[in-house]
């Protein structure tokens, strides 16, 4: 949601999730902040949250080392599935 809607305040996020309490939204934002996936920006008395893609880039780089392995396994699975019995 933050990626699509741009920076939002915690209250605005909470309004978009009516089945989740505001304290629960705040707790989720704390977890996202501590993992550096969102970045708060103070504007006056308010905190605005926006996505910080940098940590996901690190994850992508780590996963990239396994892409060749999985590509080979998936190709072998496809070949086995396409063989006539």
Secondary structure, 3 states (H helix, E strand, C coil): CHHHHCCEEHHHHHHCCCCCCHHHHHHHHHHHHHCCCEEEEEECCEEEEEECCHHHHHHHHHHHHHHHHHHHHHHHHHHHHHCCC
